[in-house]
Amino acid sequence: MIQTTVKQILMRNLNLCGQAEEMTMSSPLLGAIPELDSMAVVSIITALEEDFAFTIDYDEISADNFKTLGSLISFVEKKLHG
């Protein structure tokens, strides 16, 4: 399931120690999680590309995609379904 994989990526890359499992679609990400800095965003993008086997172009990277867990999952779904 996409939601589970995205949560695992967040846990792995942000060292959230299980916090991601409690996140809902409306849980804020960017600006709410101190570990989510610019370097972490790059790590998450790389993990998304590897785990879901797609490529994210530079012009697709937006703060809006990292606003909430739901917005990040929606972005991944759009990438997977064209």
C-alpha positions as CSV (number, residue, x, y, z in Angstrom):
1,M,0.0,0.0,0.0
2,I,1.3,3.4,-0.9
3,Q,0.5,5.1,2.4
4,T,2.4,2.4,4.4
5,T,5.4,2.7,2.1
6,V,5.5,6.5,2.3
7,K,5.3,6.3,6.1
8,Q,8.1,3.8,6.2
9,I,10.2,6.1,4.0
10,L,9.5,9.0,6.4
11,M,10.4,6.8,9.5
12,R,13.6,5.6,7.9
13,N,14.8,9.0,6.6
14,L,13.7,11.2,9.5
15,N,14.5,8.7,12.3
16,L,11.0,9.1,13.7
17,C,11.1,5.9,15.7
18,G,7.5,4.8,15.0
19,Q,5.9,8.3,15.0
20,A,5.1,8.0,11.3
21,E,2.8,5.0,12.0
22,E,0.5,7.4,14.0
23,M,0.3,10.0,11.3
24,T,-2.9,10.6,9.4
25,M,-3.4,12.1,6.0
26,S,-3.8,15.6,7.5
27,S,-0.6,15.3,9.6
28,P,1.6,18.3,8.8
29,L,5.2,17.5,7.5
30,L,7.2,20.5,6.3
31,G,7.6,23.0,9.1
32,A,6.1,20.7,11.7
33,I,8.8,18.0,11.8
34,P,12.2,19.5,12.8
35,E,14.1,16.6,11.1
36,L,12.5,17.5,7.8
37,D,15.1,19.9,6.5
38,S,16.3,20.4,2.9
39,M,18.7,17.5,3.1
40,A,16.0,15.2,4.4
41,V,13.7,16.2,1.5
42,V,16.5,15.1,-0.9
43,S,16.8,11.8,0.9
44,I,13.0,11.3,0.9
45,I,12.8,12.1,-2.8
46,T,15.6,9.6,-3.5
47,A,13.9,6.9,-1.4
48,L,10.5,7.6,-3.2
49,E,12.2,7.2,-6.6
50,E,13.9,3.9,-5.5
51,D,10.9,2.3,-3.7
52,F,8.3,3.3,-6.3
53,A,10.6,3.0,-9.4
54,F,9.8,6.5,-10.9
55,T,11.8,9.6,-11.5
56,I,11.0,13.0,-9.9
57,D,12.0,16.0,-12.0
58,Y,13.4,19.1,-10.4
59,D,10.4,21.1,-11.5
60,E,8.1,18.7,-9.7
61,I,9.6,19.3,-6.3
62,S,7.4,21.7,-4.4
63,A,6.8,22.6,-0.7
64,D,3.1,21.8,-1.4
65,N,4.0,18.2,-2.0
66,F,5.5,18.0,1.5
67,K,2.8,20.0,3.3
68,T,1.0,17.0,4.8
69,L,1.3,13.3,4.7
70,G,-1.8,13.3,2.4
71,S,-0.2,15.7,-0.1
72,L,2.9,13.6,-0.3
73,I,0.9,10.4,-0.8
74,S,-1.2,12.2,-3.5
75,F,2.0,13.3,-5.3
76,V,3.3,9.7,-5.3
77,E,-0.1,8.4,-6.6
78,K,0.0,10.9,-9.4
79,K,3.5,9.8,-10.3
80,L,2.5,6.2,-10.3
81,H,-0.7,6.7,-12.3
82,G,0.5,9.3,-14.7
